[in-house]
Amino acid sequence: MSEQDIITSIADRLKASGDVKVIFGEPQVLEGKTIVPVASVAYGFGGGSGTGPQGQGSGGGGGVRVKPLGVLEITDERTRFVPIVDANRLATLGVVASVLIVWMLTRALRKRR
């Protein structure tokens, strides 16, 4: 496979995954509400090539990350965004906050001595 073929293949795959339905999922109607899933999408890709005494080399790769963010809840009265709570992130923030508080209290007590 040539370098151009590799790049074209990567671009085609990323293009196919870039559909708006990846960011805004298929709307669902439930109990008089239209629910539209919302996500963030990030793309990354790279490629390489080389020549040397052992011959010629090339390569490439790409990826996509989709992270659910929440849903749009649409009714006759209003539209609102309902976020998804990331329990791991909340737990991490709680641990970091606790460590900072203990550190600040320890420091303040040492200064009083």
C-alpha positions in Angstrom: 0.0 0.0 0.0 1.5 3.4 -1.0 1.7 6.4 1.3 -1.0 8.1 -0.6 -3.3 5.1 -0.2 -2.6 5.0 3.6 -3.4 8.7 3.9 -6.6 8.3 1.8 -7.7 5.3 3.8 -7.2 7.2 7.1 -9.0 10.3 5.8 -12.0 8.2 4.5 -12.4 6.5 7.9 -12.3 9.7 9.8 -14.7 11.3 7.4 -17.2 8.5 7.8 -17.0 8.8 11.6 -17.5 12.6 11.5 -21.2 12.3 10.8 -23.3 14.7 12.8 -25.1 11.7 14.3 -21.9 11.0 16.2 -22.2 14.3 18.1 -26.0 14.5 18.1 -27.4 11.0 18.3 -30.8 9.9 16.8 -33.6 11.8 18.6 -35.9 9.6 20.7 -39.4 10.5 21.7 -40.3 9.5 25.3 -43.3 10.6 27.4 -43.9 13.7 25.3 -40.2 14.7 25.3 -37.7 14.5 22.5 -34.4 13.4 23.8 -31.2 14.1 21.7 -27.9 12.6 22.9 -25.0 15.0 22.8 -21.3 14.1 22.7 -17.9 15.6 22.1 -15.7 14.1 19.4 -11.9 14.4 19.0 -9.8 13.1 16.2 -6.1 12.4 16.0 -4.0 10.9 13.3 -0.4 10.7 12.2 1.8 9.3 9.6 5.4 8.5 8.9 7.8 7.6 6.2 11.5 6.9 6.0 14.3 5.6 4.0 17.6 4.2 5.1 20.2 1.5 4.5 17.7 -1.2 5.3 15.1 -0.1 2.9 12.0 2.0 2.9 9.3 2.4 5.5 6.0 4.1 6.0 3.0 4.0 8.3 0.0 5.8 9.6 -2.8 5.7 12.0 -5.8 7.5 13.2 -8.4 7.5 15.9 -11.5 9.1 17.2 -12.7 9.6 20.8 -16.4 10.1 21.5 -17.4 11.2 25.0 -21.1 11.5 26.0 -21.9 14.8 27.5 -25.6 14.7 28.1 -28.9 15.1 26.3 -31.1 17.8 24.9 -34.5 17.5 26.4 -37.1 19.1 24.1 -40.7 19.7 25.1 -43.4 22.1 23.9 -42.6 24.4 26.8 -38.8 24.5 26.7 -35.5 23.0 25.6 -32.8 22.2 28.2 -29.5 20.5 28.3 -29.2 17.7 30.9 -25.5 16.9 31.6 -24.2 13.4 32.3 -22.4 13.4 35.7 -19.0 11.8 35.4 -18.6 10.0 38.8 -14.9 9.3 38.2 -14.2 13.0 37.7 -16.2 14.0 40.8 -14.4 11.4 42.9 -11.0 12.7 41.6 -11.9 16.3 42.4 -13.0 15.2 45.9 -9.7 13.5 46.6 -7.7 16.5 45.2 -9.8 18.9 47.3 -9.3 16.8 50.4 -5.5 16.6 49.9 -5.3 20.4 49.4 -7.3 21.1 52.5 -5.1 18.8 54.6 -2.0 20.3 53.2 -3.2 23.9 53.9 -4.2 23.0 57.5 -0.9 21.3 58.1 1.0 24.3 56.8 -1.0 26.7 58.8 -0.4 24.7 62.0 3.3 24.5 61.4 3.5 28.3 61.0 1.8 28.8 64.4 4.6 26.9 66.2 
